[in-house]
Amino acid sequence: MIHMKDMKIQPDGSFEDIPFGEGALKHKEIIKTALEYSRPEWFIVEWEGFGSCDSFEAAEKSIVNLKNMLK
């Protein structure tokens, strides 16, 4: 399993929870490395719901973004 999360870094240095694949972390490279070295069966995407996005909207965006990165 690979546990993933994304965030946006605000100008004041704080973090905002945003849908997976739309933030500052380089997930394409992380996924590539994970597939090469550990061959995970599951990617777990965390969403705490502290951002400005609705939880269902965040889940939908995160799924689409993860599927696109796995292509």
C-alpha positions as CSV (number, residue, x, y, z in Angstrom):
1,M,0.0,0.0,0.0
2,I,1.1,3.5,-0.7
3,H,-0.5,6.3,1.4
4,M,-0.7,9.6,-0.5
5,K,-1.9,13.1,0.3
6,D,-1.5,16.5,-1.4
7,M,-1.4,20.0,-0.2
8,K,-0.9,23.6,-1.3
9,I,1.6,25.7,0.4
10,Q,0.2,29.1,1.2
11,P,2.3,32.4,1.0
12,D,2.5,32.5,4.8
13,G,4.0,29.0,4.9
14,S,0.9,27.2,6.1
15,F,-0.6,24.2,4.2
16,E,-4.1,23.8,2.6
17,D,-5.5,20.3,2.1
18,I,-6.5,20.0,-1.6
19,P,-7.6,17.2,-3.9
20,F,-4.8,14.7,-4.7
21,G,-2.8,15.6,-7.7
22,E,-3.5,19.4,-7.6
23,G,-0.8,20.4,-5.1
24,A,2.9,20.9,-4.5
25,L,4.0,17.3,-4.2
26,K,5.5,15.5,-7.1
27,H,3.2,12.5,-7.2
28,K,4.1,11.3,-10.7
29,E,7.6,10.7,-9.6
30,I,6.5,9.1,-6.3
31,I,4.2,6.7,-8.1
32,K,6.8,5.8,-10.7
33,T,9.3,5.0,-7.9
34,A,6.7,3.0,-5.9
35,L,5.7,0.9,-9.0
36,E,9.4,0.3,-9.8
37,Y,10.6,-0.8,-6.4
38,S,7.6,-2.0,-4.3
39,R,4.8,-2.8,-6.8
40,P,1.9,-1.7,-4.5
41,E,-1.5,-3.2,-4.9
42,W,-3.2,-0.2,-3.4
43,F,-2.9,3.5,-3.4
44,I,-4.6,5.1,-0.5
45,V,-5.5,8.8,-1.0
46,E,-6.0,10.8,2.2
47,W,-8.4,13.7,2.4
48,E,-9.0,15.4,5.7
49,G,-11.6,17.9,4.4
50,F,-9.9,20.9,5.8
51,G,-9.7,22.7,2.4
52,S,-12.2,24.8,0.6
53,C,-13.4,21.9,-1.5
54,D,-16.5,19.7,-0.8
55,S,-15.4,16.2,0.3
56,F,-17.3,14.4,-2.6
57,E,-15.8,16.8,-5.1
58,A,-12.4,16.2,-3.7
59,A,-12.8,12.5,-3.9
60,E,-13.9,12.6,-7.5
61,K,-11.0,14.9,-8.5
62,S,-8.5,12.8,-6.6
63,I,-9.7,9.6,-8.3
64,V,-9.4,11.1,-11.8
65,N,-6.0,12.6,-11.0
66,L,-4.7,9.2,-9.6
67,K,-6.0,7.3,-12.6
68,N,-4.3,9.8,-15.0
69,M,-1.0,9.4,-13.1
70,L,-1.2,5.6,-13.3
71,K,-1.5,5.6,-17.1
